[in-house]
């Protein structure tokens, strides 16, 4: 394999020089990757500061609140964020800003009432969630405050996807991956001089989400020159809902696989254990630091190739993206996998002793990078229902494993469950792409 990788380095270098399309993919992905690195770096710094200066339980509190907000925001978005990205991308190509304004406002006629209802439900039932579900009644007041930030988070996420539809990939990457963590890092560093209460980090997360949400509004309005355009109706409500509904279910299932372990951990273990588990998850995601950057560039091009009936171009783009993802991932994977104790010791003494759990998650993340952009190929090629079905099956495997493994094994059980979800999800997506389009998306040394 090492020999094949060495040969591929030479082949990639030659292709970068001679293939303009590949060169554009690499360059565009690189700049998005830099922003993504800034986001992951500051997110890592937030985790380190929180764990070392406020304690593992403070990190657990942040994890519980963000997990609840994440689930609530997915319901609140109704899948409109990805649907908006698609429609805005089409309308932007036509230069129809009045139609963009119309479809954007139409989506929020659904989003805002749903978010308000979710906020009211979470606020009223916060004592039940804290006491009966998580067995942590002392968090009841905090969860009430947490419920107030559903709409700001939804606005941030919807606006970032809308900006992606405008082909402003760097702005999208900043809002989607970096804005909250950069703001939180600045505020946390400042707060160290004045506050030591364990609820400070989660309060800073709330403030950061709100500030990032405001930034996203200002940026989107500026990019489409909001005041210069009227509204032109081109997409009715039924079409918008029909497009968003499969994406809505898919996103919920993905979120279940991402945060389900955290919430189930919170029901059985102390906040400190939840914090340690989420720190391990955050470290493992460094392996796939390049996926979002490459995906944000490759996905629209895959969609364009599909729309033009160019299956060979779809395969070429998919393989190029997979190669870039894998080679960037393996470089990060190796030091993290072989020096887990050193990595965990950065967070403090409460985190060491979980080296095997970290190695397990790293192996799962490497499998994800090995699998390429199979899910995105389905999403960009009008196979949302296949993607939805795959997500449901993977989520069932993941949550079943969580309920079986977390009570007796804690952090290790959560990590095993996470890996099961990753493997099932990516394997099903690879199979679906092969069945529908006739090519494999996973990395194969020597295949260009």
C-alpha positions as a Python dict, from the first residue, in 0.01 Angstrom:
ca = {
    (1, 'X'): (0, 0, 0),
    (2, 'X'): (285, 241, 84),
    (3, 'X'): (426, 189, -263),
    (4, 'X'): (90, 259, -420),
    (5, 'X'): (56, 577, -218),
    (6, 'X'): (402, 689, -330),
    (7, 'X'): (305, 625, -692),
    (8, 'X'): (-18, 814, -643),
    (9, 'X'): (168, 1117, -508),
    (10, 'X'): (352, 1138, -838),
    (11, 'X'): (34, 1083, -1036),
    (12, 'X'): (-150, 1352, -838),
    (13, 'X'): (135, 1596, -896),
    (14, 'X'): (123, 1536, -1270),
    (15, 'X'): (-254, 1564, -1275),
    (16, 'X'): (-240, 1891, -1080),
    (17, 'X'): (-9, 2034, -1346),
    (18, 'X'): (-198, 1902, -1649),
    (19, 'X'): (-564, 1879, -1545),
    (20, 'X'): (-731, 2219, -1494),
    (21, 'X'): (-1043, 2065, -1340),
    (22, 'X'): (-844, 1872, -1080),
    (23, 'X'): (-629, 2178, -1013),
    (24, 'X'): (-940, 2386, -942),
    (25, 'X'): (-1073, 2119, -703),
    (26, 'X'): (-744, 2112, -510),
    (27, 'X'): (-704, 2489, -490),
    (28, 'X'): (-1063, 2564, -394),
    (29, 'X'): (-1062, 2282, -138),
    (30, 'X'): (-735, 2409, 8),
    (31, 'X'): (-871, 2753, 95),
    (32, 'X'): (-1187, 2603, 243),
    (33, 'X'): (-967, 2360, 433),
    (34, 'X'): (-773, 2647, 591),
    (35, 'X'): (-1096, 2789, 728),
    (36, 'X'): (-1201, 2442, 841),
    (37, 'X'): (-865, 2400, 1019),
    (38, 'X'): (-922, 2732, 1196),
    (39, 'X'): (-1262, 2608, 1308),
    (40, 'X'): (-1138, 2271, 1430),
    (41, 'X'): (-833, 2431, 1592),
    (42, 'X'): (-1039, 2682, 1788),
    (43, 'X'): (-1295, 2413, 1869),
    (44, 'X'): (-1013, 2200, 2005),
    (45, 'X'): (-885, 2499, 2203),
    (46, 'X'): (-1232, 2560, 2348),
    (47, 'X'): (-1245, 2195, 2458),
    (48, 'X'): (-899, 2214, 2616),
    (49, 'X'): (-970, 2541, 2799),
    (50, 'X'): (-1305, 2415, 2923),
    (51, 'X'): (-1168, 2080, 3045),
    (52, 'X'): (-850, 2214, 3207),
    (53, 'X'): (-981, 2533, 3368),
    (54, 'X'): (-1348, 2456, 3429),
    (55, 'X'): (-1342, 2074, 3457),
    (56, 'X'): (-1466, 1771, 3266),
    (57, 'X'): (-1815, 1822, 3412),
    (58, 'X'): (-1831, 2171, 3255),
    (59, 'X'): (-1744, 2013, 2921),
    (60, 'X'): (-2018, 1756, 2978),
    (61, 'X'): (-2272, 2031, 3045),
    (62, 'X'): (-2178, 2201, 2718),
    (63, 'X'): (-2209, 1869, 2534),
    (64, 'X'): (-2555, 1797, 2675),
    (65, 'X'): (-2686, 2143, 2586),
    (66, 'X'): (-2539, 2141, 2236),
    (67, 'X'): (-2676, 1790, 2175),
    (68, 'X'): (-3028, 1904, 2268),
    (69, 'X'): (-2992, 2220, 2058),
    (70, 'X'): (-2865, 2016, 1764),
    (71, 'X'): (-3167, 1784, 1770),
    (72, 'X'): (-3405, 2077, 1814),
    (73, 'X'): (-3243, 2272, 1530),
    (74, 'X'): (-3274, 1981, 1287),
    (75, 'X'): (-3646, 1961, 1358),
    (76, 'X'): (-3670, 2339, 1333),
    (77, 'X'): (-3496, 2350, 994),
    (78, 'X'): (-3741, 2097, 847),
    (79, 'X'): (-3476, 2010, 588),
    (80, 'X'): (-3522, 2358, 437),
    (81, 'X'): (-3152, 2443, 463),
    (82, 'X'): (-3038, 2188, 203),
    (83, 'X'): (-3346, 2251, -14),
    (84, 'X'): (-3268, 2623, -8),
    (85, 'X'): (-2907, 2554, -103),
    (86, 'X'): (-3024, 2367, -413),
    (87, 'X'): (-3284, 2619, -526),
    (88, 'X'): (-3068, 2922, -453),
    (89, 'X'): (-2781, 2765, -650),
    (90, 'X'): (-3011, 2720, -952),
    (91, 'X'): (-3158, 3071, -925),
    (92, 'X'): (-2817, 3229, -868),
    (93, 'X'): (-2693, 3074, -1193),
    (94, 'X'): (-2984, 3252, -1365),
    (95, 'X'): (-2913, 3576, -1181),
    (96, 'X'): (-3267, 3576, -1039),
    (97, 'X'): (-3213, 3745, -701),
    (98, 'X'): (-3580, 3839, -666),
    (99, 'X'): (-3672, 3468, -678),
    (100, 'X'): (-3395, 3387, -428),
    (101, 'X'): (-3544, 3643, -190),
    (102, 'X'): (-3890, 3490, -233),
    (103, 'X'): (-3793, 3129, -170),
    (104, 'X'): (-3578, 3234, 127),
    (105, 'X'): (-3867, 3419, 292),
    (106, 'X'): (-4110, 3138, 209),
    (107, 'X'): (-3891, 2886, 391),
    (108, 'X'): (-3886, 3101, 705),
    (109, 'X'): (-4267, 3109, 711),
    (110, 'X'): (-4239, 2741, 802),
    (111, 'X'): (-3919, 2757, 1006),
    (112, 'X'): (-3998, 3036, 1254),
    (113, 'X'): (-4332, 2901, 1387),
    (114, 'X'): (-4188, 2551, 1424),
    (115, 'X'): (-3883, 2684, 1615),
    (116, 'X'): (-4108, 2885, 1848),
    (117, 'X'): (-4317, 2575, 1924),
    (118, 'X'): (-4002, 2369, 1989),
    (119, 'X'): (-3868, 2639, 2222),
    (120, 'X'): (-4193, 2646, 2422),
    (121, 'X'): (-4199, 2265, 2452),
    (122, 'X'): (-3835, 2245, 2563),
    (123, 'X'): (-3884, 2530, 2810),
    (124, 'X'): (-4192, 2375, 2971),
    (125, 'X'): (-4049, 2024, 2987),
    (126, 'X'): (-3696, 2118, 3096),
    (127, 'X'): (-3755, 1992, 3454),
    (128, 'X'): (-3873, 1657, 3316),
    (129, 'X'): (-3579, 1630, 3074),
    (130, 'X'): (-3327, 1721, 3345),
    (131, 'X'): (-3476, 1509, 3622),
    (132, 'X'): (-3650, 1210, 3468),
    (133, 'X'): (-3439, 1155, 3153),
    (134, 'X'): (-3089, 1269, 3248),
    (135, 'X'): (-3130, 1225, 3627),
    (136, 'X'): (-2971, 1567, 3675),
    (137, 'X'): (-3243, 1794, 3820),
    (138, 'X'): (-2984, 2065, 3893),
    (139, 'X'): (-2966, 2130, 3516),
    (140, 'X'): (-3334, 2221, 3488),
    (141, 'X'): (-3281, 2599, 3490),
    (142, 'X'): (-2996, 2577, 3242),
    (143, 'X'): (-3202, 2369, 2999),
    (144, 'X'): (-3473, 2637, 3009),
    (145, 'X'): (-3216, 2894, 2900),
    (146, 'X'): (-3085, 2647, 2642),
    (147, 'X'): (-3429, 2628, 2477),
    (148, 'X'): (-3414, 2999, 2390),
    (149, 'X'): (-3131, 2946, 2143),
    (150, 'X'): (-3305, 2707, 1904),
    (151, 'X'): (-3406, 2980, 1658),
    (152, 'X'): (-3066, 3157, 1653),
    (153, 'X'): (-2892, 2826, 1576),
    (154, 'X'): (-3144, 2742, 1301),
    (155, 'X'): (-3099, 3086, 1144),
    (156, 'X'): (-2722, 3035, 1143),
    (157, 'X'): (-2744, 2692, 980),
    (158, 'X'): (-3004, 2791, 720),
    (159, 'X'): (-2819, 3108, 625),
    (160, 'X'): (-2489, 2923, 588),
    (161, 'X'): (-2645, 2675, 342),
    (162, 'X'): (-2814, 2963, 157),
    (163, 'X'): (-2475, 3131, 123),
    (164, 'X'): (-2336, 2802, -6),
    (165, 'X'): (-2602, 2818, -276),
    (166, 'X'): (-2455, 3155, -377),
    (167, 'X'): (-2123, 2973, -439),
    (168, 'X'): (-1957, 3165, -154),
    (169, 'X'): (-1779, 2857, -24),
    (170, 'X'): (-1537, 3033, 208),
    (171, 'X'): (-1817, 3227, 379),
    (172, 'X'): (-2021, 2907, 403),
    (173, 'X'): (-1732, 2714, 556),
    (174, 'X'): (-1666, 2993, 804),
    (175, 'X'): (-2027, 3006, 923),
    (176, 'X'): (-2079, 2629, 922),
    (177, 'X'): (-1757, 2522, 1093),
    (178, 'X'): (-1565, 2814, 1242),
    (179, 'X'): (-1773, 3114, 1345),
    (180, 'X'): (-1908, 2980, 1675),
    (181, 'X'): (-1579, 2822, 1787),
    (182, 'X'): (-1369, 3130, 1699),
    (183, 'X'): (-1604, 3362, 1890),
    (184, 'X'): (-1619, 3115, 2181),
    (185, 'X'): (-1239, 3092, 2197),
    (186, 'X'): (-1203, 3469, 2223),
    (187, 'X'): (-1470, 3497, 2491),
    (188, 'X'): (-1336, 3200, 2688),
    (189, 'X'): (-982, 3336, 2697),
    (190, 'X'): (-1118, 3671, 2816),
    (191, 'X'): (-1339, 3507, 3080),
    (192, 'X'): (-1050, 3316, 3236),
    (193, 'X'): (-939, 3635, 3408),
    (194, 'X'): (-1277, 3693, 3574),
    (195, 'X'): (-1489, 3379, 3605),
    (196, 'X'): (-1435, 3019, 3718),
    (197, 'X'): (-1795, 2896, 3749),
    (198, 'X'): (-1856, 2571, 3559),
    (199, 'X'): (-2154, 2723, 3375),
    (200, 'X'): (-1938, 2990, 3208),
    (201, 'X'): (-1840, 2775, 2904),
    (202, 'X'): (-2200, 2687, 2816),
    (203, 'X'): (-2308, 3051, 2857),
    (204, 'X'): (-2032, 3150, 2616),
    (205, 'X'): (-2160, 2891, 2367),
    (206, 'X'): (-2504, 3056, 2380),
    (207, 'X'): (-2356, 3401, 2322),
    (208, 'X'): (-2136, 3274, 2038),
    (209, 'X'): (-2429, 3109, 1858),
    (210, 'X'): (-2626, 3433, 1878),
    (211, 'X'): (-2341, 3649, 1747),
    (212, 'X'): (-2270, 3405, 1463),
    (213, 'X'): (-2640, 3403, 1375),
    (214, 'X'): (-2644, 3783, 1345),
    (215, 'X'): (-2330, 3771, 1128),
    (216, 'X'): (-2496, 3517, 897),
    (217, 'X'): (-2802, 3742, 852),
    (218, 'X'): (-2593, 4048, 768),
    (219, 'X'): (-2371, 3851, 531),
    (220, 'X'): (-2658, 3688, 339),
    (221, 'X'): (-2847, 4015, 303),
    (222, 'X'): (-2531, 4184, 175),
    (223, 'X'): (-2446, 3909, -75),
    (224, 'X'): (-2785, 3915, -246),
    (225, 'X'): (-2819, 4295, -215),
    (226, 'X'): (-3149, 4248, -33),
    (227, 'X'): (-3287, 4602, -63),
    (228, 'X'): (-3231, 4620, -439),
    (229, 'X'): (-3469, 4338, -529),
    (230, 'X'): (-3839, 4267, -497),
    (231, 'X'): (-3991, 3917, -473),
    (232, 'X'): (-4079, 3688, -761),
    (233, 'X'): (-4264, 3361, -688),
    (234, 'X'): (-4109, 3070, -878),
    (235, 'X'): (-4136, 2784, -626),
    (236, 'X'): (-4459, 2700, -446),
    (237, 'X'): (-4483, 2572, -90),
    (238, 'X'): (-4566, 2215, -191),
    (239, 'X'): (-4255, 2184, -407),
    (240, 'X'): (-4038, 2328, -132),
    (241, 'X'): (-4174, 2082, 125),
    (242, 'X'): (-4153, 1790, -117),
    (243, 'X'): (-3783, 1864, -171),
    (244, 'X'): (-3701, 1921, 194),
    (245, 'X'): (-3885, 1627, 355),
    (246, 'X'): (-3646, 1342, 258),
    (247, 'X'): (-3350, 1562, 355),
    (248, 'X'): (-3520, 1636, 686),
    (249, 'X'): (-3542, 1268, 778),
    (250, 'X'): (-3187, 1201, 659),
    (251, 'X'): (-3049, 1486, 867),
    (252, 'X'): (-3234, 1369, 1178),
    (253, 'X'): (-3093, 1019, 1139),
    (254, 'X'): (-2741, 1156, 1092),
    (255, 'X'): (-2786, 1366, 1403),
    (256, 'X'): (-2904, 1062, 1596),
    (257, 'X'): (-2578, 890, 1504),
    (258, 'X'): (-2376, 1199, 1599),
    (259, 'X'): (-2539, 1296, 1929),
    (260, 'X'): (-2739, 989, 2035),
    (261, 'X'): (-2444, 849, 2227),
    (262, 'X'): (-2402, 1176, 2416),
    (263, 'X'): (-2764, 1191, 2530),
    (264, 'X'): (-2774, 824, 2630),
    (265, 'X'): (-2443, 869, 2816),
    (266, 'X'): (-2598, 1167, 2997),
    (267, 'X'): (-2884, 946, 3116),
    (268, 'X'): (-2649, 690, 3277),
    (269, 'X'): (-2330, 873, 3372),
    (270, 'X'): (-2209, 1196, 3532),
    (271, 'X'): (-2142, 1513, 3331),
    (272, 'X'): (-1767, 1448, 3356),
    (273, 'X'): (-1798, 1116, 3172),
    (274, 'X'): (-2009, 1282, 2902),
    (275, 'X'): (-1742, 1550, 2868),
    (276, 'X'): (-1461, 1294, 2829),
    (277, 'X'): (-1657, 1105, 2562),
    (278, 'X'): (-1724, 1420, 2361),
    (279, 'X'): (-1361, 1525, 2382),
    (280, 'X'): (-1262, 1187, 2235),
    (281, 'X'): (-1518, 1230, 1956),
    (282, 'X'): (-1387, 1580, 1881),
    (283, 'X'): (-1028, 1453, 1861),
    (284, 'X'): (-1127, 1171, 1624),
    (285, 'X'): (-1297, 1412, 1382),
    (286, 'X'): (-959, 1570, 1313),
    (287, 'X'): (-894, 1266, 1093),
    (288, 'X'): (-1156, 1386, 847),
    (289, 'X'): (-1066, 1751, 862),
    (290, 'X'): (-1069, 1782, 483),
    (291, 'X'): (-1406, 1618, 406),
    (292, 'X'): (-1624, 1927, 445),
    (293, 'X'): (-1384, 2146, 247),
    (294, 'X'): (-1360, 1900, -43),
    (295, 'X'): (-1731, 1818, -25),
    (296, 'X'): (-1831, 2185, -50),
    (297, 'X'): (-1640, 2212, -379),
    (298, 'X'): (-1704, 1867, -529),
    (299, 'X'): (-2077, 1832, -453),
    (300, 'X'): (-2205, 2111, -681),
    (301, 'X'): (-1984, 1978, -961),
    (302, 'X'): (-2117, 1625, -912),
    (303, 'X'): (-2471, 1767, -926),
    (304, 'X'): (-2391, 1949, -1251),
    (305, 'X'): (-2239, 1633, -1403),
    (306, 'X'): (-2550, 1434, -1308),
    (307, 'X'): (-2781, 1697, -1454),
    (308, 'X'): (-2585, 1680, -1780),
    (309, 'X'): (-2600, 1300, -1789),
    (310, 'X'): (-2221, 1269, -1760),
    (311, 'X'): (-2182, 957, -1549),
    (312, 'X'): (-1813, 927, -1636),
    (313, 'X'): (-1756, 1280, -1507),
    (314, 'X'): (-1942, 1192, -1185),
    (315, 'X'): (-1713, 894, -1134),
    (316, 'X'): (-1402, 1101, -1207),
    (317, 'X'): (-1501, 1377, -963),
    (318, 'X'): (-1591, 1121, -697),
    (319, 'X'): (-1258, 939, -725),
    (320, 'X'): (-1057, 1262, -724),
    (321, 'X'): (-1237, 1378, -410),
    (322, 'X'): (-1187, 1041, -240),
    (323, 'X'): (-815, 1045, -313),
    (324, 'X'): (-776, 1395, -171),
    (325, 'X'): (-977, 1305, 139),
    (326, 'X'): (-787, 982, 204),
    (327, 'X'): (-437, 1121, 167),
    (328, 'X'): (-512, 1421, 389),
    (329, 'X'): (-679, 1194, 645),
    (330, 'X'): (-399, 939, 670),
    (331, 'X'): (-150, 1216, 749),
    (332, 'X'): (-358, 1322, 1049),
    (333, 'X'): (-463, 969, 1150),
    (334, 'X'): (-115, 823, 1202),
    (335, 'X'): (15, 1051, 1481),
    (336, 'X'): (-320, 1052, 1663),
    (337, 'X'): (-351, 673, 1644),
    (338, 'X'): (4, 594, 1759),
    (339, 'X'): (24, 857, 2036),
    (340, 'X'): (-324, 858, 2196),
    (341, 'X'): (-196, 897, 2554),
    (342, 'X'): (-6, 1213, 2463),
    (343, 'X'): (-310, 1358, 2289),
    (344, 'X'): (-550, 1283, 2575),
    (345, 'X'): (-309, 1416, 2839),
    (346, 'X'): (-347, 1761, 2685),
    (347, 'X'): (-702, 1773, 2821),
    (348, 'X'): (-607, 1671, 3175),
    (349, 'X'): (-578, 1365, 3398),
    (350, 'X'): (-951, 1284, 3377),
    (351, 'X'): (-913, 1202, 3006),
    (352, 'X'): (-623, 957, 3008),
    (353, 'X'): (-708, 588, 3033),
    (354, 'X'): (-937, 608, 2731),
    (355, 'X'): (-670, 548, 2470),
    (356, 'X'): (-834, 239, 2320),
    (357, 'X'): (-1166, 421, 2283),
    (358, 'X'): (-990, 700, 2094),
    (359, 'X'): (-808, 452, 1868),
    (360, 'X'): (-1140, 282, 1795),
    (361, 'X'): (-1305, 607, 1689),
    (362, 'X'): (-1001, 705, 1482),
    (363, 'X'): (-1025, 374, 1295),
    (364, 'X'): (-1393, 445, 1229),
    (365, 'X'): (-1313, 791, 1097),
    (366, 'X'): (-1046, 645, 869),
    (367, 'X'): (-1310, 412, 725),
    (368, 'X'): (-1525, 718, 655),
    (369, 'X'): (-1241, 884, 462),
    (370, 'X'): (-1177, 555, 280),
    (371, 'X'): (-1541, 554, 170),
    (372, 'X'): (-1527, 888, -9),
    (373, 'X'): (-1832, 1101, -89),
    (374, 'X'): (-2081, 819, -145),
    (375, 'X'): (-2356, 993, 53),
    (376, 'X'): (-2303, 1319, -132),
    (377, 'X'): (-2317, 1147, -470),
    (378, 'X'): (-2663, 1016, -375),
    (379, 'X'): (-2770, 1354, -242),
    (380, 'X'): (-2657, 1545, -549),
    (381, 'X'): (-2799, 1292, -797),
    (382, 'X'): (-3165, 1297, -691),
    (383, 'X'): (-3134, 986, -477),
    (384, 'X'): (-3249, 1151, -152),
    (385, 'X'): (-3484, 862, -74),
    (386, 'X'): (-3200, 608, -99),
    (387, 'X'): (-2994, 827, 128),
    (388, 'X'): (-3283, 859, 372),
    (389, 'X'): (-3333, 481, 387),
    (390, 'X'): (-2961, 424, 445),
    (391, 'X'): (-2963, 683, 723),
    (392, 'X'): (-3260, 520, 897),
    (393, 'X'): (-3099, 174, 889),
    (394, 'X'): (-2763, 306, 1015),
    (395, 'X'): (-2932, 506, 1293),
    (396, 'X'): (-3125, 198, 1409),
    (397, 'X'): (-2799, 0, 1433),
    (398, 'X'): (-2628, 289, 1613),
    (399, 'X'): (-2899, 357, 1871),
    (400, 'X'): (-2961, -12, 1938),
    (401, 'X'): (-2589, -55, 2006),
    (402, 'X'): (-2594, 254, 2231),
    (403, 'X'): (-2873, 116, 2451),
    (404, 'X'): (-2702, -224, 2472),
    (405, 'X'): (-2339, -114, 2519),
    (406, 'X'): (-2342, 221, 2700),
    (407, 'X'): (-2499, 113, 3034),
    (408, 'X'): (-2237, -157, 3105),
    (409, 'X'): (-1935, -13, 2922),
    (410, 'X'): (-1978, 365, 2931),
    (411, 'X'): (-1738, 558, 2708),
    (412, 'X'): (-1609, 245, 2534),
    (413, 'X'): (-1965, 131, 2460),
    (414, 'X'): (-2050, 472, 2315),
    (415, 'X'): (-1742, 463, 2092),
    (416, 'X'): (-1818, 112, 1965),
    (417, 'X'): (-2175, 221, 1887),
    (418, 'X'): (-2049, 526, 1700),
    (419, 'X'): (-1819, 312, 1486),
    (420, 'X'): (-2101, 68, 1409),
    (421, 'X'): (-2312, 358, 1284),
    (422, 'X'): (-2026, 492, 1069),
    (423, 'X'): (-1951, 157, 908),
    (424, 'X'): (-2315, 69, 835),
    (425, 'X'): (-2393, 416, 695),
    (426, 'X'): (-2094, 436, 463),
    (427, 'X'): (-2119, 74, 348),
    (428, 'X'): (-2483, 120, 252),
    (429, 'X'): (-2407, 443, 67),
    (430, 'X'): (-2120, 283, -126),
    (431, 'X'): (-2349, -6, -222),
    (432, 'X'): (-2626, 234, -331),
    (433, 'X'): (-2391, 433, -556),
    (434, 'X'): (-2258, 112, -709),
    (435, 'X'): (-2611, -18, -770),
    (436, 'X'): (-2749, 308, -913),
    (437, 'X'): (-2451, 444, -1105),
    (438, 'X'): (-2217, 151, -1155),
    (439, 'X'): (-1902, 277, -983),
    (440, 'X'): (-1740, 248, -641),
    (441, 'X'): (-1655, 558, -440),
    (442, 'X'): (-1408, 411, -193),
    (443, 'X'): (-1035, 467, -213),
    (444, 'X'): (-836, 209, -412),
    (445, 'X'): (-457, 254, -428),
    (446, 'X'): (-337, 278, -785),
    (447, 'X'): (-682, 371, -921),
    (448, 'X'): (-701, 720, -1070),
}
